[in-house]
Amino acid sequence: MKKIVILILFSPLLCLGQIHNRNAIWCFGDSAGIDFNYSTPQTFTSQCKTRGSTTSIADTLGNLILYTAETPWGTITKRVRVFNAQNQILQNGDSIIGLGWYRENVVLPYPNHPNQYYLFSVGATTDYGLYYSKIDMLANAGLGTVIQKNIQLLPYQMQDGLQAIKHGNGRDWWIICHRWDISDNNFYKFLLTPNGLIGPYIQSIGDISYGSLLNMNFSQSGSKVAIVDYHGLFEIFNFDRCTGDFSSIPFFTFPTTAFNYNLLWNCEFSSNENRLYISGGQQISYLFQLNLLDSNPWQEIDTLWVQNTIPYSQGQLELAPNNKIYFATAWNDGIHYNYPYPDSAYYQENMNLGVINNPDNLGSSCDFQPFSFYLGGNRTYLGLPNNPNYDLPADSGSSCDSLPYVTVKELQKEKSNLNIFYHSGWHIAFVNAKRLRGEKYVLSVYDLMGKEIFKEEGTLSSSYFTGDLNCSGFANGMYIVNLQTEKEVLSKKFVKQ
């Protein structure tokens, strides 16, 4: 969708293109789209046919560059597709990892590489792992090409809750995810720099999260992050954009019984970061507001909305460029699964978004209006685009607010290294690693379906590791070797032939 913006002094539309917002275009749901380049956001029709798995990015003038959407229901292979501004699928832009969950994908500009982008994706229930694909929007005569696709970074079953936030230098990006094949409190982090990806780095903090659905939302400044899952977990941490570390907020721990509702669906900060909004519920759906200036905010939770006629109707909350928060809801008949909607299913719940018009305000003065933003005849499910704050500047006054910076240089220099050499005559894979951090290790081997076929645990005597894998019982093909310590995970592929 290419726009020509003409500024006319007497126009009833106030063009906001000069705000340089790369989050100005949203594509989601059943053909829904919103353009926030105007004082009154405009709707348009996208190529989305999806309950989730969308992310979009515009240029600094607010013109759409690309967006993602899952393949329509009924397609033999459920995957994600990448579209350009002309609503065309990019060359090689189909079959991206993703299954229609809600925070499986995020697209990021490749630092210092104009017109190139990284698309990250996670597999929660199929295609286990964290993956990336690289996009060149100048290729194919400017229509865009996916030049690398589905490169695996982690082999685990990942929670649906992928998120990204800018590094404190205002250029690089942190990518953060969480696995759910085991119940733990480990967060996996990568850093995207002009030289590519560094990581993963692992941090253990907070309560244990388990299950497939987790939502992680950063505040606009990136200094705080709120996390919810559908088993009732709710946490808020400080975040250091220089180091990528979470830290607990003193006297600000939320009990898991704070809401007394199992399914906490999504959360979003107001623009001034003083209020937090949470959607949740099962047979009855809710929208809550928390006052984060209160030292005990969970004791005075403000219930803004209750929906008891349609179960599981609450969805994503997202702060828009106009500083309003939009709330996606879905319709169902209470009996049948609602995806895809029947052609006759047009109701207020799926033809409109709710809007929190003044989210910085307390209580009813935040002016939440359910079903108040009409999507122009298109429909929504529970998902909204998983767009990070693309325009977040450097963290002024921090230790890394200017370039060049020290932290990443040191990480690059001291980066751990894993090498695999397979000897076909001996049917042995020799494993060597150096500069490891940690005291204990787990060595695992996975086939390409994500099935673990070998596991060994032990204690490291130094920062070096050597080992031999007897592969005589392995079928010919490609395998993934995973070496994990308490502080990092290293992965490498090899082929037995």
Long-range contacts (C-beta under 8 A, 24 or more apart in sequence): 1-25, 1-33, 1-35, 1-44, 1-63, 1-64, 1-85, 1-86, 1-87, 2-63, 2-64, 2-85, 2-86, 3-35, 3-37, 3-62, 3-63, 5-37, 5-61, 13-38, 13-39, 13-40, 14-38, 14-39, 16-62, 16-321, 17-61, 17-62, 19-62, 19-321, 20-60, 20-61, 20-62, 20-391, 21-58, 21-62, 21-321, 21-390, 21-391, 22-57, 22-58, 22-59, 22-60, 22-62, 22-390, 22-391, 23-57, 23-58, 23-320, 23-321, 23-387, 23-389, 23-390, 23-391, 24-58, 24-62, 24-321, 25-56, 25-58, 25-62, 25-63, 25-64, 25-67, 26-56, 26-318, 26-320, 26-384, 26-385, 26-387, 27-54, 27-56, 27-64, 27-67, 27-69, 27-83, 27-385, 28-54, 28-69, 28-328, 28-380, 28-383, 28-384, 28-385, 29-328, 29-350, 29-375, 29-378, 29-379, 29-380, 29-381, 29-383, 30-340, 30-341, 30-350, 30-378, 30-379, 30-380, 30-381, 31-378, 31-379, 32-375, 32-378, 32-379, 32-380, 33-378, 34-320, 34-326, 34-375, 35-62, 36-62, 36-320, 36-321, 36-322, 37-62, 39-322, 41-320, 41-322, 41-373, 43-374, 43-375, 43-376, 43-378, 44-376, 45-376, 45-378, 46-83, 46-87, 46-378, 47-83, 47-87, 49-73, 49-340, 50-100, 50-381, 50-383, 51-100, 51-102, 51-330, 51-339, 51-381, 51-382, 51-383, 52-100, 52-101, 52-102, 52-103, 52-104, 52-381, 52-382, 52-383, 53-80, 53-98, 53-99, 53-100, 53-101, 53-102, 53-104, 53-105, 53-383, 54-105, 54-383, 54-384, 54-385, 54-386, 55-105, 55-106, 55-107, 55-119, 55-385, 55-386, 55-387, 56-107, 56-385, 56-387, 57-107, 57-109, 57-117, 57-387, 57-390, 65-117, 65-137, 66-90, 66-107, 66-117, 66-135, 66-137, 66-144, 67-385, 68-96, 68-98, 68-105, 68-107, 68-119, 70-98, 70-99, 70-100, 72-340, 73-339, 73-340, 78-126, 80-104, 80-105, 80-121, 82-119, 82-133, 82-135, 82-144, 82-146, 84-137, 84-143, 84-144, 86-143, 88-143, 90-135, 90-140, 90-143, 90-144, 90-145, 90-146, 91-139, 91-140, 91-143, 91-144, 91-145, 91-146, 92-145, 92-146, 92-147, 92-149, 93-135, 93-144, 93-145, 93-146, 95-149, 95-150, 96-121, 96-133, 96-146, 96-149, 96-150, 97-121, 97-122, 97-123, 97-127, 97-129, 97-131, 97-150, 98-122, 98-123, 99-123, 99-124, 99-125, 99-126, 99-127, 100-339, 101-125, 101-160, 101-212, 101-213, 102-160, 102-213, 102-215, 102-315, 102-316, 102-382, 102-383, 102-386, 103-160, 103-161, 103-162, 103-163, 103-215, 103-216, 103-386, 104-160, 104-162, 104-386, 105-162, 105-386, 106-162, 106-163, 106-164, 106-175, 106-386, 106-387, 106-388, 107-135, 108-164, 108-173, 108-175, 108-192, 108-388, 109-390, 110-134, 110-192, 110-194, 111-171, 111-172, 111-173, 111-192, 111-193, 111-194, 112-171, 112-194, 113-194, 118-192, 119-146, 120-162, 120-164, 120-175, 121-150, 121-162, 122-158, 122-159, 122-160, 122-162, 122-177, 123-157, 123-158, 123-450, 124-157, 124-158, 124-159, 124-160, 124-180, 124-212, 125-157, 125-212, 127-450, 128-155, 128-156, 128-157, 128-158, 128-181, 128-450, 129-153, 129-154, 129-155, 129-156, 129-157, 129-158, 129-450, 130-154, 130-156, 130-158, 130-162, 130-177, 130-188, 130-190, 132-197, 152-480, 152-491, 152-493, 153-190, 153-197, 153-199, 153-200, 153-491, 154-179, 154-188, 154-200, 154-489, 154-491, 155-444, 155-446, 155-450, 155-480, 155-482, 155-491, 156-181, 157-181, 157-450, 159-209, 159-211, 159-212, 159-213, 159-214, 159-229, 160-212, 160-213, 160-214, 161-213, 161-214, 161-215, 161-216, 161-227, 161-229, 162-386, 163-216, 163-217, 163-218, 163-225, 163-386, 163-388, 164-388, 165-218, 165-222, 165-225, 165-239, 165-241, 165-388, 165-389, 165-392, 166-222, 166-241, 166-388, 166-389, 166-392, 167-191, 167-241, 167-242, 167-244, 167-400, 167-408, 168-240, 168-241, 168-242, 168-394, 168-395, 168-398, 168-399, 168-400, 168-401, 168-405, 169-242, 169-394, 169-395, 169-400, 169-401, 169-402, 169-403, 169-405, 170-392, 170-393, 170-394, 170-395, 170-401, 171-394, 171-403, 172-408, 173-388, 174-241, 174-244, 176-216, 176-244, 178-209, 178-214, 178-216, 180-209, 180-210, 180-211, 180-212, 180-214, 183-208, 183-209, 183-210, 184-208, 184-209, 185-209, 187-246, 188-489, 189-244, 191-244, 191-408, 191-411, 193-408, 193-412, 195-412, 198-408, 198-411, 198-412, 198-415, 199-488, 200-488, 200-489, 201-244, 201-487, 201-488, 202-486, 202-487, 202-488, 202-489, 203-244, 203-245, 203-246, 204-486, 205-237, 205-246, 205-247, 205-248, 206-235, 206-237, 206-246, 206-248, 207-233, 207-235, 207-256, 208-233, 209-233, 213-265, 215-264, 215-265, 215-266, 215-267, 217-266, 217-267, 217-268, 217-269, 217-317, 218-269, 218-388, 218-389, 219-269, 219-273, 220-269, 220-271, 220-273, 220-319, 220-389, 220-392, 221-273, 221-392, 222-389, 222-392, 222-395, 223-273, 224-249, 224-269, 224-273, 226-267, 226-268, 226-269, 226-276, 227-267, 228-264, 228-265, 228-266, 228-267, 228-278, 228-280, 229-264, 230-262, 230-263, 230-264, 230-265, 231-262, 232-256, 232-257, 232-259, 232-261, 232-262, 232-263, 232-264, 233-264, 234-258, 234-259, 234-264, 234-267, 234-278, 236-276, 236-292, 241-395, 241-398, 241-400, 242-395, 242-398, 242-399, 242-400, 242-405, 242-407, 243-407, 251-295, 252-295, 254-298, 255-298, 258-298, 258-301, 259-288, 259-298, 259-301, 261-286, 263-312, 265-314, 265-315, 265-316, 265-382, 266-314, 266-315, 266-316, 266-317, 267-317, 268-317, 268-318, 268-319, 268-325, 269-319, 270-319, 270-325, 270-359, 270-360, 271-319, 271-323, 271-359, 271-360, 272-360, 274-360, 275-359, 275-360, 275-361, 275-362, 275-366, 277-304, 277-317, 277-325, 277-356, 277-359, 278-317, 279-314, 279-315, 279-316, 279-317, 279-327, 280-314, 281-307, 281-312, 281-314, 282-311, 282-312, 283-308, 283-311, 283-312, 284-308, 284-311, 285-310, 285-311, 285-312, 285-313, 285-314, 285-329, 286-314, 287-314, 287-327, 287-354, 287-368, 289-362, 289-363, 289-366, 291-362, 302-362, 302-363, 304-356, 304-364, 304-366, 304-368, 305-354, 305-368, 305-370, 307-370, 310-334, 310-349, 313-349, 314-382, 315-380, 315-381, 315-382, 315-383, 315-384, 316-382, 316-383, 316-384, 317-384, 318-384, 318-385, 318-387, 319-359, 323-359, 323-360, 324-355, 324-356, 324-357, 324-358, 324-359, 325-355, 325-356, 325-359, 326-353, 326-354, 326-355, 326-356, 326-373, 326-384, 327-353, 327-354, 327-355, 327-356, 327-368, 327-370, 328-353, 328-354, 328-380, 328-381, 328-382, 328-383, 328-384, 329-353, 329-354, 329-370, 329-371, 329-380, 329-382, 330-380, 330-381, 330-382, 338-381, 339-381, 341-379, 345-379, 346-379, 350-379, 350-380, 350-381, 351-375, 351-377, 351-378, 351-379, 351-380, 352-380, 353-380, 416-488, 416-490, 417-490, 418-481, 418-483, 418-490, 418-491, 418-492, 419-492, 420-481, 420-492, 420-493, 420-494, 421-494, 422-471, 422-494, 422-495, 422-496, 424-496, 424-497, 427-470, 427-471, 427-472, 427-474, 427-496, 428-468, 428-469, 428-470, 428-471, 429-468, 429-469, 429-471, 429-479, 429-481, 429-494, 429-496, 430-466, 430-467, 430-468, 430-469, 431-465, 431-466, 431-467, 431-468, 431-469, 431-481, 431-483, 432-464, 432-465, 432-466, 433-464, 433-465, 433-466, 433-483, 433-490, 434-463, 434-464, 434-465, 435-463, 436-460, 436-463, 436-464, 436-465, 436-483, 436-485, 436-488, 436-490, 437-463, 437-485, 437-487, 437-488, 438-485, 438-486, 438-487, 438-488, 439-485, 439-486, 440-485, 440-486, 441-465, 441-483, 441-484, 441-485, 442-482, 442-483, 442-484, 442-485, 443-467, 443-481, 443-482, 443-483, 444-481, 444-482, 444-484, 445-469, 445-479, 445-480, 445-481, 445-482, 446-479, 446-480, 446-482, 447-477, 447-479, 447-480, 448-477, 448-478, 448-479, 448-480, 453-479, 460-485, 471-496
